[in-house]
Amino acid sequence: MEHNTSLFDRKTISSAKRVILTPFRGLSTEERWELETAQVLSVLDEYLQRAHVVLDFGVGIGRIAKAILEKYPDIKVIGVDSSEAMLDFCREYIQRQYFNEGRIQLYNFSQISAIQTNAVDFILAIYVLQHVSTNALGETLEHLQRILKPSGYLYVLNHYGRLSVAEDSHPTGYFAKWLTKIRSLPIKIPKSVEFLYTLTRIQRRFINKEIRRFFFNDGINLENLLQERFQFVKQISFSNPYMQEVMSLHFSNLYVSKASPIANHCLPSDSTQEPLLL
């Protein structure tokens, strides 16, 4: 959410999708997009049914936000992202009617302080905290604490390894470097060729190289860090076999504010018993 946003500064929505959900375990980006979105909404349904305002932290182009708006007509969504390119795509990807009706608002992360305290019932942080630079993690979690209602929930789906943004990464991505060199040639490359590039495996290879360049395992245990700030409620599990494979690399946890009355009814996070919910 801070620095190195060039990884997410794509030129097309299809390219943006590929960097949000790279092919995994034999599934393409589009297959993951459809399957994982439905699975996440399914396991969170009982909580979303009770929510009025949802914060999609790291909204991207609106994958989860769009699905929520379509499925839950009484929910309003606040989307936050550090990439202006992603926010622009979000305005395209999500139907204009939801913006006109005031059911979705978008903020750059730099504007997050404008979101009122205790404003939201449910916060989603899906595949996003792993992209927050190490020195911004504390401030980021403070914002989430402030925005979440005492009776609200925080859901985090994140990589176990806490793949962190490398602070010294060069801000220019591989594709941008390649494109700059091509444009400096004494020939003009049609925009149609640039577009065709976004549909090829070549682009996927560039994206994978960028991901390896940006991230390293910094040794931070994000689950421990979250439990310093929030009260762990329970692990959200998936029955779908593919999602169970995903969970071999990720954790899927539900939290509440430590000031929440629900927290007083939860067993300690290191307990082997299932936490109790009201």
VEXDREN-2710 file (C-alpha; in Angstrom, 1 decimal):
% VEXDREN-2710
k/r/px/py/pz
1/MET/0.0/0.0/0.0
2/GLU/3.0/2.3/0.1
3/HIS/5.8/2.7/-2.4
4/ASN/6.5/0.5/-5.4
5/THR/3.0/0.8/-6.9
6/SER/4.5/0.4/-10.4
7/LEU/3.8/-3.3/-10.2
8/PHE/0.1/-2.5/-10.2
9/ASP/0.2/0.4/-12.7
10/ARG/-1.0/-1.7/-15.6
11/LYS/-2.2/-0.5/-19.0
12/THR/-5.3/-2.6/-19.4
13/ILE/-7.9/-4.3/-17.1
14/SER/-6.8/-7.7/-18.4
15/SER/-3.2/-6.9/-17.4
16/ALA/-4.4/-5.6/-14.0
17/LYS/-6.3/-8.9/-13.4
18/ARG/-3.1/-10.9/-14.1
19/VAL/-1.1/-9.1/-11.5
20/ILE/-3.8/-9.4/-8.9
21/LEU/-4.4/-13.1/-9.4
22/THR/-1.5/-14.8/-11.2
23/PRO/-2.2/-18.4/-12.6
24/PHE/-2.0/-20.9/-9.8
25/ARG/-2.3/-24.7/-9.4
26/GLY/-3.4/-25.1/-13.1
27/LEU/-6.0/-22.4/-12.9
28/SER/-5.8/-19.3/-15.1
29/THR/-6.4/-15.8/-13.9
30/GLU/-10.0/-15.7/-15.1
31/GLU/-10.7/-19.1/-13.5
32/ARG/-9.3/-18.0/-10.2
33/TRP/-11.2/-14.7/-10.5
34/GLU/-14.5/-16.4/-10.7
35/LEU/-13.9/-19.3/-8.3
36/GLU/-12.1/-17.4/-5.5
37/THR/-14.5/-14.4/-5.5
38/ALA/-17.5/-16.7/-5.1
39/GLN/-15.8/-18.8/-2.4
40/VAL/-14.8/-15.7/-0.3
41/LEU/-18.3/-14.3/-0.4
42/SER/-19.7/-17.7/0.5
43/VAL/-17.7/-18.2/3.6
44/LEU/-18.3/-14.6/4.8
45/ASP/-22.0/-14.5/3.9
46/GLU/-23.3/-14.6/7.5
47/TYR/-21.2/-11.6/8.4
48/LEU/-21.8/-9.6/5.2
49/GLN/-25.6/-10.1/5.6
50/ARG/-25.4/-8.1/8.9
51/ALA/-23.1/-5.4/7.5
52/HIS/-24.1/-2.0/6.3
53/VAL/-20.8/-0.4/5.4
54/VAL/-17.8/-2.5/4.1
55/LEU/-14.2/-1.3/3.6
56/ASP/-12.4/-3.2/0.8
57/PHE/-8.8/-2.4/1.8
58/GLY/-6.7/-2.9/-1.3
59/VAL/-9.7/-2.8/-3.6
60/GLY/-7.7/-3.2/-6.8
61/ILE/-10.0/-3.0/-9.8
62/GLY/-13.0/-4.0/-7.6
63/ARG/-13.1/-7.8/-7.8
64/ILE/-14.6/-8.3/-4.3
65/ALA/-16.3/-4.9/-4.1
66/LYS/-18.3/-5.5/-7.3
67/ALA/-19.5/-8.9/-6.2
68/ILE/-20.6/-7.5/-2.8
69/LEU/-22.5/-4.7/-4.4
70/GLU/-24.3/-7.1/-6.7
71/LYS/-25.1/-9.7/-4.1
72/TYR/-26.0/-7.4/-1.1
73/PRO/-28.2/-4.5/-2.1
74/ASP/-28.2/-2.8/1.3
75/ILE/-24.4/-2.7/1.6
76/LYS/-22.3/0.4/0.9
77/VAL/-18.6/-0.1/0.0
78/ILE/-15.6/2.0/0.7
79/GLY/-12.6/1.1/-1.6
80/VAL/-9.1/2.0/-0.7
81/ASP/-5.9/1.5/-2.8
82/SER/-2.5/3.0/-3.2
83/SER/-2.5/2.6/-7.0
84/GLU/-4.3/5.4/-9.0
85/ALA/-4.2/3.1/-12.0
86/MET/-6.2/0.4/-10.1
87/LEU/-8.7/3.0/-8.8
88/ASP/-9.2/4.2/-12.4
89/PHE/-9.8/0.6/-13.6
90/CYS/-12.2/0.2/-10.6
91/ARG/-14.3/3.0/-11.9
92/GLU/-14.6/1.2/-15.2
93/TYR/-15.0/-2.4/-13.8
94/ILE/-17.8/-1.5/-11.4
95/GLN/-21.1/-0.4/-12.9
96/ARG/-21.6/3.3/-13.0
97/GLN/-25.0/3.0/-11.3
98/TYR/-23.4/2.0/-8.0
99/PHE/-21.3/5.2/-8.0
100/ASN/-24.4/7.3/-8.9
101/GLU/-26.4/5.7/-6.1
102/GLY/-23.6/6.5/-3.6
103/ARG/-23.2/2.8/-2.8
104/ILE/-19.4/2.9/-3.4
105/GLN/-16.7/5.5/-2.7
106/LEU/-13.0/5.2/-3.6
107/TYR/-10.1/6.6/-1.8
108/ASN/-6.3/6.6/-2.4
109/PHE/-4.5/5.3/0.7
110/SER/-3.1/8.8/1.2
111/GLN/-6.7/10.0/1.8
112/ILE/-7.6/7.3/4.3
113/SER/-7.6/9.7/7.2
114/ALA/-10.7/11.3/5.6
115/ILE/-12.7/8.1/6.4
116/GLN/-14.6/8.6/9.7
117/THR/-13.7/6.8/12.9
118/ASN/-15.9/3.7/13.7
119/ALA/-17.4/4.1/10.2
120/VAL/-17.5/0.5/8.9
121/ASP/-19.0/-2.8/10.0
122/PHE/-16.6/-5.1/8.1
123/ILE/-13.1/-4.7/6.7
124/LEU/-11.7/-7.0/4.0
125/ALA/-7.9/-7.2/3.5
126/ILE/-7.5/-9.9/0.8
127/TYR/-4.0/-10.5/-0.5
128/VAL/-3.0/-7.0/0.4
129/LEU/-1.2/-6.7/3.7
130/GLN/1.7/-8.6/2.1
131/HIS/2.1/-5.7/-0.3
132/VAL/2.4/-3.1/2.5
133/SER/6.0/-1.9/3.0
134/THR/7.4/-2.9/6.4
135/ASN/7.7/0.6/7.7
136/ALA/4.1/1.4/6.9
137/LEU/2.5/-1.7/8.5
138/GLY/2.0/-0.1/11.9
139/GLU/0.3/3.0/10.5
140/THR/-1.8/0.9/8.2
141/LEU/-3.1/-1.3/11.1
142/GLU/-3.8/1.8/13.2
143/HIS/-6.0/3.2/10.4
144/LEU/-7.9/-0.1/10.2
145/GLN/-8.4/-0.1/14.0
146/ARG/-9.7/3.4/13.9
147/ILE/-12.1/2.9/11.1
148/LEU/-13.6/-0.4/12.3
149/LYS/-16.7/-0.2/14.6
150/PRO/-16.3/-1.8/18.1
151/SER/-18.9/-4.4/16.9
152/GLY/-17.3/-4.9/13.5
153/TYR/-15.1/-7.6/12.0
154/LEU/-11.8/-7.6/10.1
155/TYR/-11.2/-10.4/7.7
156/VAL/-7.6/-11.1/6.5
157/LEU/-6.6/-13.5/3.7
158/ASN/-2.9/-13.2/3.3
159/HIS/0.3/-15.1/2.5
160/TYR/2.0/-16.9/5.4
161/GLY/5.4/-15.6/4.4
162/ARG/4.6/-11.9/4.7
163/LEU/6.3/-11.2/1.3
164/SER/7.3/-7.6/1.9
165/VAL/7.9/-4.7/-0.5
166/ALA/11.7/-4.3/-0.8
167/GLU/12.4/-0.7/0.2
168/ASP/15.2/-0.3/-2.2
169/SER/13.4/-1.7/-5.3
170/HIS/13.7/0.4/-8.4
171/PRO/10.3/2.2/-9.0
172/THR/10.4/1.4/-12.7
173/GLY/8.9/-2.0/-13.7
174/TYR/10.3/-4.3/-16.4
175/PHE/7.5/-3.6/-18.8
176/ALA/8.0/0.2/-18.4
177/LYS/11.7/-0.1/-19.0
178/TRP/11.1/-2.3/-22.1
179/LEU/8.5/0.1/-23.4
180/THR/10.8/3.1/-22.9
181/LYS/13.5/1.4/-25.0
182/ILE/11.1/0.5/-27.8
183/ARG/9.7/4.0/-28.0
184/SER/13.2/5.4/-28.3
185/LEU/13.7/3.5/-31.5
186/PRO/13.3/5.4/-34.8
187/ILE/10.1/3.5/-35.6
188/LYS/6.6/3.9/-34.3
189/ILE/5.0/0.9/-32.4
190/PRO/1.2/0.9/-32.9
191/LYS/-0.9/0.8/-29.8
192/SER/-2.5/-2.3/-31.1
193/VAL/0.9/-4.1/-30.7
194/GLU/1.1/-2.9/-27.0
195/PHE/-2.4/-4.2/-26.5
196/LEU/-1.6/-7.6/-28.0
197/TYR/1.4/-7.8/-25.7
198/THR/-1.0/-7.7/-22.7
199/LEU/-2.7/-10.9/-24.0
200/THR/0.5/-12.9/-24.3
201/ARG/2.6/-15.2/-22.0
202/ILE/5.5/-12.7/-22.4
203/GLN/3.7/-10.3/-20.2
204/ARG/3.1/-12.9/-17.6
205/ARG/6.8/-13.6/-17.5
206/PHE/7.5/-9.9/-17.0
207/ILE/5.0/-9.7/-14.2
208/ASN/6.5/-12.8/-12.5
209/LYS/9.9/-11.2/-12.7
210/GLU/8.6/-8.0/-11.2
211/ILE/7.0/-9.9/-8.3
212/ARG/10.3/-11.6/-7.5
213/ARG/12.1/-8.3/-7.8
214/PHE/9.7/-6.5/-5.4
215/PHE/9.3/-9.0/-2.7
216/PHE/11.3/-10.9/-0.2
217/ASN/10.5/-12.7/3.0
218/ASP/11.3/-10.2/5.8
219/GLY/10.6/-12.7/8.6
220/ILE/7.7/-10.7/10.0
221/ASN/4.9/-12.9/11.4
222/LEU/1.8/-11.0/10.3
223/GLU/-0.5/-13.1/12.3
224/ASN/1.3/-12.2/15.5
225/LEU/1.3/-8.6/14.5
226/LEU/-2.4/-8.6/13.8
227/GLN/-3.1/-10.3/17.2
228/GLU/-1.2/-7.4/18.9
229/ARG/-3.7/-5.0/17.4
230/PHE/-6.9/-7.0/17.2
231/GLN/-8.6/-9.9/18.9
232/PHE/-8.5/-13.2/17.0
233/VAL/-12.0/-14.7/16.6
234/LYS/-11.6/-17.7/14.4
235/GLN/-10.1/-19.2/11.3
236/ILE/-12.3/-19.0/8.2
237/SER/-12.0/-22.3/6.4
238/PHE/-13.0/-23.4/2.9
239/SER/-14.5/-26.7/1.8
240/ASN/-13.6/-26.3/-1.8
241/PRO/-10.5/-28.5/-2.6
242/TYR/-8.8/-25.8/-4.7
243/MET/-9.2/-23.2/-1.9
244/GLN/-7.8/-25.7/0.6
245/GLU/-4.7/-25.8/-1.6
246/VAL/-4.5/-22.0/-1.6
247/MET/-4.8/-22.1/2.2
248/SER/-1.6/-24.3/2.4
249/LEU/0.2/-21.0/1.6
250/HIS/-2.1/-18.5/3.2
251/PHE/-4.0/-17.8/6.4
252/SER/-7.7/-16.9/6.5
253/ASN/-8.6/-15.3/9.8
254/LEU/-11.4/-13.2/11.4
255/TYR/-10.7/-10.5/14.0
256/VAL/-12.5/-7.9/16.0
257/SER/-11.4/-4.8/17.8
258/LYS/-10.0/-5.5/21.3
259/ALA/-12.5/-3.0/22.6
260/SER/-15.4/-5.1/21.1
261/PRO/-17.8/-6.8/23.5
262/ILE/-17.3/-9.9/21.2
263/ALA/-13.6/-10.0/22.2
264/ASN/-14.6/-10.7/25.8
265/HIS/-16.3/-13.9/24.7
266/CYS/-13.4/-15.2/22.6
267/LEU/-11.1/-17.8/24.0
268/PRO/-7.3/-16.9/24.0
269/SER/-5.8/-17.0/20.5
270/ASP/-3.4/-19.7/21.5
271/SER/-6.2/-22.0/22.7
272/THR/-6.7/-25.3/20.9
273/GLN/-10.4/-25.0/21.3
274/GLU/-12.8/-23.3/18.9
275/PRO/-13.4/-19.7/19.9
276/LEU/-17.0/-18.9/20.9
277/LEU/-19.0/-16.3/19.1
278/LEU/-22.1/-14.4/20.2
END
